[in-house]
Amino acid sequence: MTCVLPSCSSSILAFTKLVLKRIPLKTSRHFSYSPILHKDHKLTEILNKKNKRGKLQPVGIKKIESKKPVANVFDGICLERFAASVGKDIDSLIDVITQIASENKADVIISNPEAPLDRELILDVISYLKMRPVWVPPPPKEEIIDESEFQLCPQPPPAPSELQKRAPIVAIMGHVDHGKTTLLDSLRRSNIVAQEFGGITQHIGAFSVKLPSIGNLPVTFLDTPGHSAFKAMRQRGAQATDLVVLVVAADDSVMEQTVEAIKYAREAGVPIIVAVNKCDKPTANPEQVLNDLLKHDIIPEQFGGDTQVVNISALTGQGIENLLEAILLQSEIMQLSSTPKGLVEATIVESTNLPDLGLVCTAIINRGTLKKGTILVAGTCYGQVRTLSNEFDKFLDEAGPSTPVRISGWKDELPPPGELAFEVANLTKAKKIVEFRRQKKMDTMFVEDLKIIEKRREEAREKYRQQRFELFKQGIIARAGHSPDAYTKPNEEEIAALEIPSLTIILRCDVDGALEALKNVLSTYNAKDQVRLKIANAGVGPLTEKDLELAAEIGAYALSFNAPIHQYIRDVAKRKGVPLEEFHVIYKLVDRLKELLTQKITPILERRLVGAGTVIRAYKLKDGQKKKQPVAGIKVDWGKMDRKFIWRFVRSGNTMSEEDNITLYEGTINSMECEGQAINQATTDMQIGVAITDKNLTYKEDDRVEVFEEVQVPQQINWNPPGF
């Protein structure tokens, strides 16, 4: 029925009264909330009166929820997100689109899956899948970070007009105890060797020396460790230098670290000058050194090559002048230069934590002039230069190219050795760069950790399956209706049997390079099945009270390598019962660590045959309860038989084979007598009577008796780090 409503208000009112009287109540309910009727307040009053008379009741309309699954979509959604929203893989969604959309449209979507989908297609696909669309706001766009803002890299080469001649940077390298530090002593007229514990250099020493013999020209030297543990430090030494002086002992020739130094110098692209040292010794053989160098493609000038080889004696000073001339000649050929202008670039050589200066590093300036107040970024560290000092602890106002300098003022972390340090404009920029680098580093570590974790999980799962299958084959865990992969919770005895002792240490070193070297040594630990080695904390700088509190709490050893220990710290360690040990030579620390690990290994209980005898007669005696006790009359053939030892009674079989022997009894005995007297021990040729707990055992003549002593045999840790 179609109704045409009058336009005026009074007519509408009259018409409404008429309609409400004529139409059924059920139909009138649909008018009760009509927007047309509610325009006028009088209409509302009429409706209210109807309600009071009970002829018109309001109706609540119940909302019916759709049972269709929901797909959250938004304008411009791409194929991948749309597939995730409708719970399909991309291939399945493409199949649906090819059925719904035109061929051309489907081809466009397939060829460009990142392109936004139009609303019509979205609705068609959702309808086809019998789903209900819910339009949501599009996700916020990912913020694109301009990484160039955080990149720090070496500056372009300076203009030729800015270049100035600079001092050569020379790394002294070679095998341990071949005389590198003695050579430096001779060059600088000092006594570095006396300061090195055990005669072994254990961190890089960087210093500049003016040599009068070559016109008072400065030369910067790096003394790198020769011990195998300091491999990374030698590599950094080669990378930070202009040329390498390779020290080879004339009585020892080419050794392991000699070959390694040659490799590092080649990788760094720096020339080599060979100093054949200890030529003053009677056993010196410089010719053998030359021949051995040829095997490693080092061709001396004497053989038509381009490598300078100088025979020297660092102890007597023989040939030192010739070596200096060779260094000067090589640096002249290389035409070394840099600029003191512009932003500073430097190479971090070493890092440490000093009580008076805090976090400091030794660096060599590559370009620019470093001054107090300069802001530097190195790796994930930053700082503002507070002090500059040289190798003699003399404070400097500035440091130019090729100058080795100690820098204090680093924040939060020590700059890693080998890193390049760059000058930045202000602290705000430095913090942003460091924060960005740390985040990138964390992201990379997170991805790598996930790979390692998943690999270890798979290895553990495979090992567990194999162990369970072996037990299943042996019938140890076989159960009806259970597979060999079914999990069985181990009991306390099994758990105790699987427990492995552990040694926990807290390690402190004087410099970052030494800590790195020790960590590399500890990373070779491969005796985890004997003792677990745990490093609770490792850092640079002296031991602190917090370190000792942690050590006391977890039962750790506190080990200090070249880091000074205050007397107060020693007193705290004694009071808390923390084992505190100090070392100055790396191999002594490693040896002590092996001792501590060995002490943790549970000794093996081993039985040793200490005596044997033969049963010559069997008889019975009454015991205290007047019961007959079997007694074995034994003649001691050799050794000693102690009452507290383990006794074994063996009877021979029908054949002479040992496999046919029958063990009658094995364990301790109750009593031992000789000529009616109780004794505790018998020796060779004595005749004794022995009784055991088992009263049902019957002895026979010629039964063999063996006596074993149980001894605890200490075990050695199966760990031998390379180079130790």
C-alpha positions as CSV (number, residue, x, y, z in Angstrom):
1,M,0.0,0.0,0.0
2,T,1.4,3.4,-1.0
3,C,0.6,6.5,1.2
4,V,1.0,10.1,0.1
5,L,1.4,12.3,3.2
6,P,0.1,15.9,3.3
7,S,2.6,18.7,3.5
8,C,1.3,20.8,6.3
9,S,1.8,20.0,10.0
10,S,-1.9,20.0,11.0
11,S,-2.8,17.8,8.1
12,I,-0.1,15.4,9.1
13,L,-1.4,15.3,12.7
14,A,-5.0,14.5,11.6
15,F,-3.7,12.0,9.1
16,T,-1.7,10.2,11.8
17,K,-4.7,9.9,14.1
18,L,-6.7,8.4,11.4
19,V,-4.0,5.9,10.4
20,L,-3.4,4.9,14.0
21,K,-7.1,4.1,14.5
22,R,-7.4,2.2,11.2
23,I,-4.3,0.1,11.0
24,P,-3.7,-3.0,13.1
25,L,-1.5,-2.7,16.2
26,K,1.2,-4.9,14.7
27,T,1.6,-2.6,11.7
28,S,1.4,0.5,13.8
29,R,4.5,-0.5,15.7
30,H,6.5,0.2,12.5
31,F,5.4,3.8,12.6
32,S,6.2,4.3,16.3
33,Y,9.8,5.2,15.6
34,S,9.4,6.7,12.1
35,P,11.5,9.8,11.6
36,I,8.6,11.4,9.8
37,L,6.2,11.0,12.8
38,H,8.8,12.1,15.3
39,K,9.3,15.5,13.6
40,D,6.4,17.0,15.7
41,H,6.3,17.0,19.5
42,K,2.5,16.5,19.3
43,L,2.9,13.3,17.5
44,T,5.1,12.1,20.3
45,E,2.4,12.9,22.8
46,I,-0.2,11.0,20.8
47,L,2.1,8.0,20.7
48,N,2.7,8.2,24.4
49,K,-1.0,8.3,25.1
50,K,-1.4,5.2,22.9
51,N,1.3,3.5,25.0
52,K,-0.5,4.4,28.2
53,R,-3.7,2.8,26.9
54,G,-1.8,-0.3,26.0
55,K,-2.7,-0.2,22.4
56,L,0.8,0.6,21.2
57,Q,4.0,-0.9,22.8
58,P,7.6,-0.2,21.7
59,V,9.3,-3.0,20.0
60,G,13.1,-3.8,20.6
61,I,14.7,-4.9,17.4
62,K,17.3,-7.6,18.1
63,K,20.5,-7.4,16.0
64,I,21.4,-10.6,14.4
65,E,25.2,-11.2,14.1
66,S,26.5,-12.6,10.9
67,K,28.1,-16.0,11.1
68,K,30.4,-15.4,8.2
69,P,34.1,-15.2,9.0
70,V,35.6,-11.7,9.0
71,A,38.3,-10.4,6.7
72,N,40.0,-7.2,7.8
73,V,40.8,-5.2,4.7
74,F,41.7,-1.7,3.7
75,D,41.9,0.4,0.6
76,G,45.1,-0.2,-1.4
77,I,45.8,-3.6,0.2
78,C,48.4,-5.7,-1.6
79,L,48.1,-9.3,-2.6
80,E,50.3,-10.7,0.2
81,R,48.4,-8.8,2.9
82,F,45.1,-9.7,1.4
83,A,46.0,-13.4,1.4
84,A,46.9,-13.2,5.0
85,S,43.6,-11.4,5.8
86,V,41.5,-14.1,4.2
87,G,43.6,-16.9,5.5
88,K,44.9,-18.2,2.2
89,D,48.3,-18.7,0.7
90,I,49.1,-16.5,-2.3
91,D,48.8,-19.3,-4.8
92,S,45.3,-20.2,-3.6
93,L,44.2,-16.5,-3.7
94,I,45.5,-16.2,-7.3
95,D,43.4,-19.2,-8.3
96,V,40.3,-17.4,-6.9
97,I,41.2,-14.1,-8.7
98,T,41.7,-15.9,-12.0
99,Q,38.2,-17.3,-11.7
100,I,36.6,-14.0,-10.7
101,A,38.5,-11.2,-12.5
102,S,39.2,-10.8,-16.2
103,E,42.2,-12.4,-17.7
104,N,44.0,-9.1,-18.3
105,K,43.3,-8.0,-14.7
106,A,44.5,-11.2,-13.3
107,D,47.7,-11.1,-15.3
108,V,48.4,-7.6,-14.0
109,I,48.0,-8.7,-10.4
110,I,50.2,-11.8,-10.8
111,S,53.0,-9.8,-12.6
112,N,52.9,-7.1,-9.9
113,P,51.9,-8.6,-6.5
114,E,52.9,-5.5,-4.6
115,A,50.4,-3.4,-6.5
116,P,47.3,-2.2,-4.6
117,L,44.0,-4.1,-5.3
118,D,40.9,-2.2,-6.1
119,R,37.8,-2.2,-3.8
120,E,35.6,-4.0,-6.3
121,L,37.9,-7.0,-6.7
122,I,38.4,-7.1,-2.9
123,L,34.6,-7.4,-2.3
124,D,34.2,-9.9,-5.1
125,V,36.9,-12.2,-3.7
126,I,35.5,-11.9,-0.1
127,S,32.0,-12.7,-1.4
128,Y,33.3,-15.7,-3.3
129,L,35.0,-17.0,-0.2
130,K,31.7,-16.4,1.8
131,M,33.3,-14.0,4.2
132,R,32.3,-10.6,5.6
133,P,34.5,-7.5,4.9
134,V,35.5,-5.2,7.8
135,W,37.2,-2.1,6.5
136,V,40.0,-1.0,8.8
137,P,42.5,1.9,8.5
138,P,45.6,1.0,6.6
139,P,48.7,0.2,8.7
140,P,51.1,3.1,9.2
141,K,53.9,3.2,6.7
142,E,57.3,2.0,8.0
143,E,59.6,4.9,8.6
144,I,62.4,4.8,6.1
145,I,65.7,5.6,7.8
146,D,68.3,7.4,5.8
147,E,71.3,5.3,6.8
148,S,73.7,7.7,5.0
149,E,73.1,10.1,7.9
150,F,74.8,7.6,10.3
151,Q,77.6,6.5,8.0
152,L,81.1,7.4,9.0
153,C,83.9,6.5,6.5
154,P,87.4,7.8,5.7
155,Q,87.4,11.1,3.9
156,P,88.6,11.5,0.3
157,P,92.3,12.0,-0.1
158,P,93.3,15.6,0.7
159,A,94.5,18.1,-1.9
160,P,98.2,17.8,-2.7
161,S,98.8,21.3,-1.4
162,E,97.6,20.2,2.1
163,L,99.9,17.1,2.3
164,Q,102.9,17.1,4.6
165,K,105.5,14.5,5.2
166,R,104.8,12.3,8.2
167,A,106.7,9.8,10.3
168,P,106.6,6.1,9.3
169,I,104.6,3.7,11.5
170,V,106.6,0.5,11.9
171,A,105.3,-2.7,13.5
172,I,107.9,-5.0,15.1
173,M,106.7,-8.5,14.6
174,G,108.0,-12.1,14.9
175,H,107.9,-15.3,16.9
176,V,107.8,-15.3,20.7
177,D,111.2,-14.7,22.3
178,H,113.0,-13.8,19.1
179,G,114.0,-10.4,20.5
180,K,111.4,-7.9,19.3
181,T,111.2,-6.0,22.6
182,T,115.0,-6.1,23.1
183,L,115.3,-4.5,19.6
184,L,112.9,-1.7,20.7
185,D,115.0,-1.2,23.9
186,S,118.0,-0.8,21.7
187,L,116.2,1.7,19.4
188,R,114.9,3.9,22.2
189,R,117.7,3.3,24.7
190,S,115.3,2.0,27.3
191,N,114.6,-1.2,29.2
192,I,111.2,-2.4,28.2
193,V,112.3,-6.0,28.7
194,A,112.7,-5.5,32.4
195,Q,109.1,-4.4,32.6
196,E,107.7,-7.4,30.8
197,F,106.7,-10.2,33.0
198,G,108.3,-13.5,32.0
199,G,110.0,-11.6,29.1
200,I,106.8,-11.8,27.0
201,T,105.1,-8.8,25.5
202,Q,101.4,-9.1,26.2
203,H,99.9,-6.0,24.7
204,I,100.8,-3.6,21.9
205,G,103.1,-0.8,22.9
206,A,102.9,2.3,20.6
207,F,105.4,5.1,20.9
208,S,107.3,7.6,18.8
209,V,111.1,8.0,18.9
210,K,113.3,10.6,17.4
211,L,116.4,8.9,16.1
212,P,119.5,11.1,16.0
213,S,121.3,8.6,13.8
214,I,118.9,9.4,10.9
215,G,118.7,13.1,11.2
216,N,116.5,13.3,14.3
217,L,113.5,12.1,12.3
218,P,110.6,10.6,14.3
219,V,109.5,7.0,13.8
220,T,106.5,5.5,15.4
221,F,106.9,1.9,16.5
222,L,104.4,-0.8,17.5
223,D,105.7,-3.7,19.6
224,T,103.2,-6.6,19.0
225,P,103.0,-9.8,21.1
226,G,104.6,-12.9,19.7
227,H,102.8,-15.4,21.8
228,S,100.2,-17.5,19.9
229,A,97.4,-16.3,22.1
230,F,97.7,-12.7,20.9
231,K,97.0,-13.6,17.2
232,A,94.3,-10.9,16.8
233,M,96.6,-8.2,18.3
234,R,99.3,-9.0,15.8
235,Q,96.8,-8.8,13.0
236,R,95.7,-5.4,14.1
237,G,99.4,-4.3,14.4
238,A,100.0,-5.2,10.8
239,Q,96.9,-3.3,9.6
240,A,97.8,-0.1,11.5
241,T,101.3,0.3,10.1
242,D,103.2,1.4,7.0
243,L,105.8,-1.3,7.1
244,V,106.7,-4.4,9.2
245,V,110.1,-5.2,10.7
246,L,110.1,-9.0,10.9
247,V,112.4,-10.2,13.6
248,V,113.8,-13.7,13.1
249,A,116.2,-15.3,15.6
250,A,119.4,-16.5,13.7
251,D,119.6,-19.6,16.0
252,D,115.9,-20.5,15.6
253,S,115.0,-19.4,12.1
254,V,111.4,-19.2,10.8
255,M,108.8,-20.3,13.3
256,E,105.0,-20.5,13.5
257,Q,104.4,-16.8,14.4
258,T,107.0,-15.8,11.9
259,V,104.9,-17.3,9.1
260,E,101.8,-15.8,10.6
261,A,103.3,-12.3,10.6
262,I,104.3,-12.7,6.9
263,K,100.7,-13.6,6.2
264,Y,99.3,-10.6,8.1
265,A,101.7,-8.2,6.4
266,R,100.7,-9.4,3.0
267,E,97.0,-9.2,3.8
268,A,97.5,-5.6,5.0
269,G,99.6,-4.8,1.9
270,V,102.6,-3.5,3.8
271,P,106.2,-4.1,2.9
272,I,108.5,-6.3,5.1
273,I,112.0,-5.6,6.3
274,V,113.6,-8.7,7.9
275,A,115.9,-8.2,10.9
276,V,117.9,-11.4,11.5
277,N,118.5,-11.1,15.3
278,K,120.9,-12.8,17.7
279,C,123.7,-12.9,15.2
280,D,126.2,-12.6,18.1
281,K,125.4,-16.1,19.3
282,P,127.8,-19.0,18.4
283,T,124.8,-21.0,17.1
284,A,123.6,-18.3,14.8
285,N,123.0,-19.3,11.2
286,P,121.8,-16.3,9.1
287,E,122.1,-18.2,5.9
288,Q,119.6,-20.8,7.1
289,V,117.1,-18.0,7.8
290,L,117.5,-16.7,4.2
291,N,116.8,-20.2,2.8
292,D,113.8,-20.7,5.1
293,L,112.4,-17.3,4.1
294,L,112.5,-18.4,0.4
295,K,110.1,-21.2,1.3
296,H,107.5,-18.5,2.2
297,D,108.1,-16.4,-0.9
298,I,110.2,-13.8,0.9
299,I,113.0,-13.2,-1.5
300,P,115.9,-11.2,0.0
301,E,117.8,-8.6,-2.0
302,Q,120.9,-10.9,-1.7
303,F,119.0,-13.4,-3.9
304,G,117.7,-10.8,-6.4
305,G,114.4,-10.0,-4.6
306,D,113.0,-6.7,-3.2
307,T,113.0,-7.6,0.6
308,Q,115.7,-5.9,2.7
309,V,117.4,-8.3,5.1
310,V,119.6,-6.9,7.9
311,N,121.7,-9.0,10.3
312,I,121.6,-7.5,13.8
313,S,122.1,-8.2,17.5
314,A,119.6,-6.2,19.5
315,L,121.6,-7.1,22.7
316,T,125.0,-5.7,21.5
317,G,123.7,-3.1,19.1
318,Q,125.4,-4.8,16.1
319,G,123.7,-3.8,12.8
320,I,121.1,-1.4,14.4
321,E,122.3,1.5,12.3
322,N,121.9,-0.5,9.1
323,L,118.4,-1.4,10.1
324,L,117.5,2.2,10.7
325,E,118.8,3.1,7.3
326,A,116.7,0.4,5.8
327,I,113.6,1.8,7.5
328,L,114.3,5.3,6.4
329,L,115.0,4.1,2.8
330,Q,111.7,2.2,2.7
331,S,109.7,5.1,4.0
332,E,111.3,7.5,1.5
333,I,110.3,5.1,-1.3
334,M,106.7,5.0,0.0
335,Q,106.6,8.9,0.2
336,L,104.4,8.8,3.4
337,S,102.3,12.0,3.8
338,S,99.1,13.2,5.4
339,T,97.3,16.4,6.3
340,P,97.0,18.0,9.8
341,K,93.9,19.8,8.6
342,G,90.2,18.7,8.6
343,L,88.4,16.1,10.6
344,V,90.4,13.7,12.7
345,E,90.7,10.0,11.8
346,A,92.6,7.6,14.0
347,T,93.2,3.9,14.5
348,I,92.5,2.4,17.9
349,V,95.4,0.2,19.0
350,E,94.6,-0.7,22.6
351,S,91.9,0.0,25.2
352,T,91.9,-0.2,29.0
353,N,90.3,1.2,32.1
354,L,92.5,3.2,34.5
355,P,91.5,4.2,38.0
356,D,92.5,7.8,37.6
357,L,91.5,8.4,33.9
358,G,88.6,6.0,33.4
359,L,88.1,4.5,29.9
360,V,91.1,5.2,27.8
361,C,92.6,4.0,24.5
362,T,95.9,4.2,22.7
363,A,95.4,5.4,19.1
364,I,97.5,6.5,16.2
365,I,96.4,9.6,14.3
366,N,95.9,9.0,10.6
367,R,94.9,12.5,9.6
368,G,93.9,15.8,11.1
369,T,95.0,17.2,14.5
370,L,93.4,15.8,17.7
371,K,92.8,18.3,20.5
372,K,91.1,18.3,23.8
373,G,87.4,18.6,23.5
374,T,87.2,16.8,20.1
375,I,84.3,14.4,19.9
376,L,85.1,10.9,18.5
377,V,83.1,7.9,17.4
378,A,84.7,4.5,17.2
379,G,82.5,1.5,16.5
380,T,79.6,1.6,19.0
381,C,81.5,3.9,21.4
382,Y,81.8,7.7,21.6
383,G,83.5,10.2,23.8
384,Q,84.8,13.7,24.1
385,V,88.6,14.0,24.5
386,R,89.4,14.9,28.1
387,T,93.2,14.3,28.1
388,L,95.9,13.5,25.6
389,S,99.2,11.9,26.7
390,N,102.2,10.1,25.2
391,E,103.9,6.9,26.1
392,F,105.7,8.6,29.0
393,D,102.4,9.8,30.5
394,K,103.2,13.4,29.5
395,F,100.1,15.4,28.8
396,L,99.8,16.9,25.3
397,D,97.7,19.8,23.9
398,E,97.4,18.2,20.4
399,A,98.5,15.2,18.3
400,G,99.1,15.2,14.6
401,P,99.4,12.5,11.9
402,S,101.5,9.3,12.9
403,T,101.5,10.3,16.5
404,P,100.6,7.6,19.1
405,V,98.5,9.1,21.8
406,R,96.5,7.9,24.8
407,I,93.0,9.3,24.8
408,S,90.6,9.6,27.8
409,G,87.0,10.7,27.9
410,W,85.2,7.7,26.4
411,K,81.6,7.1,27.5
412,D,80.0,3.9,28.7
413,E,82.2,1.4,26.7
414,L,85.8,0.9,25.7
415,P,86.5,1.5,22.0
416,P,87.3,-1.8,20.4
417,P,91.0,-2.2,19.2
418,G,91.3,-2.1,15.4
419,E,88.4,0.2,14.9
420,L,88.7,3.5,13.1
421,A,87.8,6.6,15.2
422,F,86.2,9.5,13.4
423,E,85.6,13.1,14.5
424,V,82.0,14.3,14.5
425,A,80.5,17.7,14.9
426,N,78.7,17.4,18.3
427,L,77.7,15.0,21.0
428,T,74.1,14.8,19.8
429,K,75.2,13.5,16.4
430,A,77.7,11.1,18.1
431,K,74.9,9.6,20.3
432,K,72.6,9.1,17.3
433,I,75.3,7.4,15.3
434,V,76.3,5.1,18.2
435,E,72.6,4.3,18.9
436,F,72.0,3.4,15.2
437,R,75.2,1.2,15.1
438,R,74.3,-0.6,18.3
439,Q,70.8,-1.3,17.0
440,K,72.2,-2.6,13.7
441,K,74.6,-4.8,15.7
442,M,71.8,-6.1,18.0
443,D,69.7,-6.9,14.9
444,T,72.6,-8.8,13.3
445,M,73.4,-10.7,16.5
446,F,69.7,-11.5,17.0
447,V,69.5,-13.1,13.5
448,E,72.7,-15.0,14.1
449,D,71.6,-16.2,17.6
450,L,68.3,-17.5,16.1
451,K,70.3,-19.6,13.6
452,I,72.6,-20.9,16.3
453,I,69.7,-21.7,18.7
454,E,67.8,-23.5,16.0
455,K,70.8,-25.5,15.0
456,R,71.5,-26.5,18.6
457,R,67.9,-27.4,19.2
458,E,68.0,-29.7,16.2
459,E,71.3,-31.3,17.3
460,A,69.8,-31.8,20.8
461,R,66.7,-33.3,19.4
462,E,68.6,-35.7,17.2
463,K,70.9,-36.7,20.0
464,Y,68.0,-37.3,22.3
465,R,66.2,-39.4,19.7
466,Q,69.4,-41.5,19.2
467,Q,69.9,-42.0,22.9
468,R,66.3,-43.0,23.4
469,F,66.4,-45.4,20.5
470,E,69.6,-47.1,21.9
471,L,67.9,-47.5,25.3
472,F,64.8,-48.8,23.6
473,K,66.9,-51.4,21.7
474,Q,68.5,-52.5,25.0
475,G,65.1,-52.9,26.5
476,I,65.7,-50.3,29.2
477,I,62.7,-48.1,28.4
478,A,60.6,-50.6,26.4
479,R,57.0,-50.5,27.4
480,A,53.8,-51.8,25.9
481,G,52.2,-49.2,23.7
482,H,55.0,-46.8,24.1
483,S,57.3,-45.7,21.3
484,P,61.0,-45.3,21.8
485,D,60.6,-41.5,21.5
486,A,58.2,-41.4,24.4
487,Y,59.5,-39.1,27.2
488,T,60.4,-40.7,30.5
489,K,61.3,-38.4,33.4
490,P,64.6,-39.4,34.9
491,N,64.8,-40.3,38.5
492,E,67.1,-38.6,41.0
493,E,69.9,-41.3,40.6
494,E,69.9,-40.7,36.8
495,I,70.1,-37.0,37.2
496,A,72.9,-37.3,39.7
497,A,74.8,-39.6,37.3
498,L,74.5,-37.0,34.6
499,E,75.7,-34.1,36.7
500,I,79.1,-32.7,35.5
501,P,81.2,-30.6,37.9
502,S,81.8,-27.0,36.9
503,L,84.4,-24.2,37.5
504,T,83.2,-20.6,37.4
505,I,85.6,-17.7,37.0
506,I,85.5,-13.9,37.0
507,L,88.2,-12.5,34.8
508,R,89.8,-9.0,34.8
509,C,92.5,-7.8,32.4
510,D,94.5,-4.6,32.1
511,V,93.8,-4.0,28.5
512,D,91.1,-5.0,26.0
513,G,93.6,-6.8,23.7
514,A,94.7,-9.1,26.6
515,L,91.1,-9.8,27.4
516,E,90.4,-10.6,23.8
517,A,93.4,-13.0,23.7
518,L,92.3,-14.8,26.9
519,K,88.7,-15.1,25.6
520,N,90.1,-16.7,22.4
521,V,92.1,-19.2,24.5
522,L,89.1,-20.0,26.6
523,S,87.0,-20.4,23.4
524,T,89.1,-23.5,22.6
525,Y,88.0,-25.3,25.7
526,N,86.8,-28.7,24.6
527,A,86.5,-30.7,27.8
528,K,82.9,-29.9,28.7
529,D,82.2,-33.6,29.2
530,Q,84.7,-33.5,32.2
531,V,84.2,-30.1,33.7
532,R,82.0,-27.2,32.6
533,L,84.0,-23.9,32.4
534,K,81.7,-20.9,33.1
535,I,82.8,-17.3,32.8
536,A,80.5,-15.3,35.1
537,N,82.0,-11.9,34.2
538,A,85.0,-10.7,32.1
539,G,86.1,-7.2,31.7
540,V,88.9,-4.6,31.5
541,G,90.1,-2.9,34.7
542,P,90.8,-3.9,38.3
543,L,88.6,-6.2,40.3
544,T,85.8,-4.4,42.1
545,E,83.9,-5.2,45.3
546,K,80.9,-6.0,43.2
547,D,82.9,-8.7,41.4
548,L,83.8,-10.2,44.7
549,E,80.2,-10.1,45.9
550,L,79.2,-12.0,42.8
551,A,82.0,-14.5,43.2
552,A,81.0,-15.2,46.8
553,E,77.4,-15.7,45.8
554,I,78.1,-18.2,43.0
555,G,81.3,-19.7,44.3
556,A,83.6,-18.3,41.6
557,Y,87.3,-17.8,41.4
558,A,88.5,-14.2,40.8
559,L,91.4,-14.1,38.4
560,S,93.3,-10.9,37.5
561,F,95.6,-10.6,34.6
562,N,98.0,-7.6,34.8
563,A,95.2,-5.5,36.4
564,P,96.4,-4.0,39.7
565,I,94.6,-5.3,42.8
566,H,94.1,-2.9,45.7
567,Q,94.9,-4.1,49.2
568,Y,91.3,-3.3,50.2
569,I,90.0,-5.7,47.5
570,R,92.4,-8.4,48.8
571,D,91.0,-7.9,52.3
572,V,87.4,-8.1,51.0
573,A,88.2,-11.3,49.1
574,K,89.7,-12.9,52.2
575,R,86.8,-11.9,54.4
576,K,84.3,-13.3,51.9
577,G,86.3,-16.4,51.3
578,V,86.7,-15.7,47.5
579,P,89.8,-17.3,45.9
580,L,91.7,-14.4,44.4
581,E,94.7,-15.0,42.1
582,E,96.9,-12.6,40.2
583,F,98.9,-13.4,37.0
584,H,101.3,-11.4,34.8
585,V,102.2,-14.1,32.2
586,I,99.5,-15.6,30.1
587,Y,100.8,-19.2,30.1
588,K,100.9,-19.2,33.9
589,L,97.3,-18.2,34.0
590,V,96.3,-21.0,31.6
591,D,98.4,-23.6,33.5
592,R,96.7,-22.6,36.8
593,L,93.3,-22.8,35.1
594,K,94.1,-26.3,33.9
595,E,95.0,-27.2,37.5
596,L,91.7,-25.8,38.9
597,L,89.8,-27.7,36.2
598,T,91.6,-30.9,37.0
599,Q,90.8,-30.6,40.7
600,K,87.1,-30.5,39.9
601,I,87.2,-33.9,38.1
602,T,85.9,-36.7,40.3
603,P,88.7,-39.3,40.7
604,I,88.1,-42.7,39.2
605,L,87.8,-45.6,41.7
606,E,90.2,-48.2,40.4
607,R,90.8,-51.8,41.7
608,R,94.3,-52.9,41.8
609,L,95.2,-56.6,42.4
610,V,97.5,-56.6,45.4
611,G,97.5,-60.3,46.4
612,A,96.5,-63.8,45.5
613,G,96.1,-67.2,47.2
614,T,94.7,-70.7,46.9
615,V,92.1,-72.5,49.0
616,I,94.0,-75.6,50.5
617,R,91.1,-76.8,52.7
618,A,87.5,-76.1,53.6
619,Y,86.0,-76.6,57.0
620,K,83.3,-75.2,59.4
621,L,83.5,-73.6,62.8
622,K,80.7,-72.5,65.2
623,D,80.1,-68.8,65.3
624,G,78.8,-66.9,68.3
625,Q,75.3,-68.1,67.7
626,K,76.5,-71.7,67.7
627,K,75.8,-72.0,64.0
628,K,78.3,-73.6,61.7
629,Q,80.2,-71.0,59.6
630,P,82.0,-72.1,56.4
631,V,85.7,-71.2,56.6
632,A,88.3,-71.2,53.7
633,G,91.8,-72.3,54.6
634,I,94.0,-70.2,52.3
635,K,97.7,-70.1,51.5
636,V,98.9,-66.7,50.4
637,D,100.8,-67.2,47.1
638,W,102.0,-63.6,46.7
639,G,101.4,-60.0,47.8
640,K,99.3,-58.9,50.8
641,M,95.8,-59.7,51.8
642,D,94.1,-57.0,54.0
643,R,90.8,-57.6,55.8
644,K,89.5,-54.2,54.5
645,F,90.2,-54.9,50.8
646,I,87.9,-56.5,48.3
647,W,88.1,-60.3,48.1
648,R,87.1,-62.5,45.2
649,F,86.7,-66.3,45.3
650,V,86.9,-67.9,41.8
651,R,86.4,-71.5,40.8
652,S,87.8,-72.9,37.6
653,G,85.5,-74.4,35.0
654,N,85.8,-77.6,33.0
655,T,88.3,-76.0,30.6
656,M,91.4,-74.0,31.1
657,S,89.7,-70.9,29.6
658,E,89.3,-67.9,31.8
659,E,85.8,-67.5,30.4
660,D,84.7,-70.7,32.1
661,N,85.7,-69.4,35.6
662,I,82.9,-68.9,38.1
663,T,83.0,-66.1,40.6
664,L,81.7,-67.5,43.9
665,Y,81.9,-64.3,45.9
666,E,83.1,-60.8,45.6
667,G,83.2,-58.3,48.5
668,T,84.5,-57.8,52.0
669,I,85.2,-60.5,54.6
670,N,84.0,-60.9,58.2
671,S,87.1,-62.3,59.8
672,M,90.6,-63.4,59.2
673,E,92.7,-65.7,61.5
674,C,96.1,-67.2,61.6
675,E,96.9,-69.9,64.1
676,G,93.8,-69.1,66.2
677,Q,94.6,-65.4,66.3
678,A,92.5,-62.7,64.6
679,I,94.6,-60.7,62.2
680,N,94.0,-57.8,59.8
681,Q,96.7,-58.5,57.2
682,A,98.5,-61.5,55.7
683,T,101.5,-61.7,53.5
684,T,103.2,-64.2,51.2
685,D,103.4,-67.9,52.3
686,M,101.1,-67.3,55.4
687,Q,98.2,-69.8,55.9
688,I,95.0,-68.2,57.1
689,G,91.4,-68.9,57.7
690,V,88.8,-66.6,56.2
691,A,85.0,-66.3,56.8
692,I,82.4,-64.2,54.9
693,T,78.8,-63.3,55.6
694,D,77.3,-65.9,53.3
695,K,77.0,-69.1,55.3
696,N,75.7,-71.1,52.4
697,L,78.9,-70.8,50.4
698,T,80.8,-74.0,50.0
699,Y,84.6,-73.8,49.4
700,K,86.6,-76.4,47.5
701,E,90.3,-77.0,47.3
702,D,92.1,-75.2,44.6
703,D,89.6,-72.3,44.5
704,R,91.5,-69.2,43.6
705,V,91.4,-66.1,45.9
706,E,92.2,-62.6,44.6
707,V,92.4,-59.5,46.8
708,F,92.0,-56.0,45.3
709,E,92.7,-52.6,46.8
710,E,90.4,-49.8,45.7
711,V,92.3,-46.6,45.0
712,Q,91.2,-43.2,43.7
713,V,93.0,-42.3,40.6
714,P,93.0,-38.5,39.8
715,Q,92.1,-37.5,36.3
716,Q,93.7,-34.9,34.0
717,I,91.7,-32.3,32.1
718,N,91.8,-33.1,28.4
719,W,92.3,-29.5,27.2
720,N,95.5,-28.3,25.6
721,P,95.0,-24.8,24.1
722,P,97.0,-24.2,20.9
723,G,100.4,-22.7,21.7
724,F,100.4,-23.8,25.3
